[in-house]
Amino acid sequence: MERKPLAQMGLKEIRELARLRMPPEAWEHFMGAAESRTTLRRNQRALRRILFRQRIFHDVTDPDTSLKLFGRQLPTPALVAPIGSFSLIGERAERQVADGASRAGTMLFVSHAAKSSVREWAEGTSAPLVFMGYLTRGREDVLNCARTAEKLGYAAVGLTMDTVQPVKIGDHVPLSTKDGRPRKGHPASPRDIEWLKREVSLPIVVKGIMSAEDARIAVDAGADLVVVSNHGGRILDFNRAAIEALPEVVREVRGRVPVLLDSGIRSGGDIVKAVALGAKAVLVGRPIGWGVGAAGAEGVERVIAMLTEEMKRVLILTGVRAISEVTDSVLIHEGSQ
Ligand SMILES: Cc1cc2nc3c(=O)[nH]c(=O)nc-3n(C[C@H](O)[C@H](O)[C@H](O)COP(=O)(O)O)c2cc1C
């Protein structure tokens, strides 16, 4: 059967194509989540319960989706999440993600667990980059990578701090895709944030915040940006959805630093909801894996373009001129009026 052109595919079709094209182990790993998968499902369910207030009498026809982050002008708030295991999809997958992010002009967060080095990512893309370290690999290695990132003109560096216990796929802890060793957890300490802040001059990102208390600790220790995330449901089963934790984090942070959100973003509408609740931008995880699995760099570009087009449609239908002007007034929470 003739395949639809990529530009006409929706995310579900891209996901289906990825399922057919990806090695089965990679598919299982990407779709996997901890234990009963309740957190994974809740991420999307909670987003779906939030509704929009439609507005039609206005002159918004071409809303502006651009924003500035770490001094970089970006065309869209849909950013690429750090994923350590793109290489399971194929030998060229990391290069294709780097290329896809360049084409989309979006920001690419790269994982310490990836096969490509900090330098290889920079050589493969014109996208602004953020390096996300894992302390399980030791402070020395985090620092080497962070210093290289600094030299190579990365926009920021940071720590993924929610792997206090390792990721789980169902009832199993997967092996590291980088070195095949069993994954380990690492305690999270504000001293690690203070340390990295002292050692590098780039802004410091802390990912894995799910409460006001942890947000305060991270910002007091020197975080320049926090990412509200439950790691796409891969760490704590029966966690809240990330979108449910966002309001208390935004209240606590009170504009001291920008807040990003990930976990469950599957449409442009989801992005508008996150921004309306106080996020500056979002990270997109599994859909990027589907994009690269389905169609390489073009697939990644298409996923970002699709999310951005959908976002524009929602902005027009809620009468908002720019993503930077979105407020909670575009939303209705089910159960309220
Ligand atoms: C296969 C896979 C690998 C991941 N690897 C990392 C990683 O190395 N570092 C990290 O900070 N987060 C990692 N994450 C979490 C993502 O950065 C992000 O928080 C999550 O995927 C967002 O949820 P979503 O997939 O529902 O968009 C990984 C997620 C997946 C699905």
Ligand as a Chemical Component Dictionary entry (heavy atoms), coordinates in Angstrom:
data_LIG
# 
_chem_comp.id                   LIG 
_chem_comp.type                 NON-POLYMER 
_chem_comp.pdbx_formal_charge   0 
_chem_comp.three_letter_code    LIG 
# 
loop_
_chem_comp_atom.comp_id 
_chem_comp_atom.atom_id 
_chem_comp_atom.alt_atom_id 
_chem_comp_atom.type_symbol 
_chem_comp_atom.charge 
_chem_comp_atom.model_Cartn_x 
_chem_comp_atom.model_Cartn_y 
_chem_comp_atom.model_Cartn_z 
_chem_comp_atom.pdbx_ordinal 
LIG C1  C1  C 0 13.813 5.818  26.075 1  
LIG C2  C2  C 0 13.984 6.975  27.025 2  
LIG C3  C3  C 0 15.252 7.310  27.460 3  
LIG C4  C4  C 0 15.432 8.401  28.320 4  
LIG N1  N1  N 0 16.699 8.758  28.708 5  
LIG C5  C5  C 0 16.871 9.859  29.495 6  
LIG C6  C6  C 0 18.175 10.306 29.833 7  
LIG O1  O1  O 0 19.173 9.711  29.445 8  
LIG N2  N2  N 0 18.284 11.440 30.584 9  
LIG C7  C7  C 0 17.183 12.127 31.033 10 
LIG O2  O2  O 0 17.302 13.153 31.694 11 
LIG N3  N3  N 0 15.941 11.710 30.732 12 
LIG C8  C8  C 0 15.755 10.607 29.968 13 
LIG N4  N4  N 0 14.490 10.225 29.621 14 
LIG C9  C9  C 0 13.337 11.041 30.053 15 
LIG C10 C10 C 0 13.046 12.140 29.041 16 
LIG O3  O3  O 0 14.055 13.123 29.049 17 
LIG C11 C11 C 0 11.724 12.854 29.369 18 
LIG O4  O4  O 0 11.729 13.284 30.721 19 
LIG C12 C12 C 0 10.505 11.969 29.134 20 
LIG O5  O5  O 0 10.686 11.124 28.028 21 
LIG C13 C13 C 0 9.295  12.880 28.914 22 
LIG O6  O6  O 0 8.151  12.150 28.792 23 
LIG P1  P1  P 0 7.459  11.762 27.376 24 
LIG O7  O7  O 0 8.257  10.628 26.833 25 
LIG O8  O8  O 0 6.099  11.367 27.816 26 
LIG O9  O9  O 0 7.488  12.989 26.503 27 
LIG C14 C14 C 0 14.299 9.133  28.780 28 
LIG C15 C15 C 0 13.017 8.780  28.321 29 
LIG C16 C16 C 0 12.857 7.721  27.444 30 
LIG C17 C17 C 0 11.453 7.390  26.959 31 
# 
loop_
_chem_comp_bond.comp_id 
_chem_comp_bond.atom_id_1 
_chem_comp_bond.atom_id_2 
_chem_comp_bond.value_order 
_chem_comp_bond.pdbx_ordinal 
LIG C1  C2  SING 1  
LIG C2  C3  SING 2  
LIG C2  C16 DOUB 3  
LIG C3  C4  DOUB 4  
LIG C4  N1  SING 5  
LIG C4  C14 SING 6  
LIG N1  C5  DOUB 7  
LIG C5  C6  SING 8  
LIG C5  C8  SING 9  
LIG C6  O1  DOUB 10 
LIG C6  N2  SING 11 
LIG N2  C7  SING 12 
LIG C7  O2  DOUB 13 
LIG C7  N3  SING 14 
LIG N3  C8  DOUB 15 
LIG C8  N4  SING 16 
LIG N4  C9  SING 17 
LIG N4  C14 SING 18 
LIG C9  C10 SING 19 
LIG C10 O3  SING 20 
LIG C10 C11 SING 21 
LIG C11 O4  SING 22 
LIG C11 C12 SING 23 
LIG C12 O5  SING 24 
LIG C12 C13 SING 25 
LIG C13 O6  SING 26 
LIG O6  P1  SING 27 
LIG P1  O7  DOUB 28 
LIG P1  O8  SING 29 
LIG P1  O9  SING 30 
LIG C14 C15 DOUB 31 
LIG C15 C16 SING 32 
LIG C16 C17 SING 33 
# 
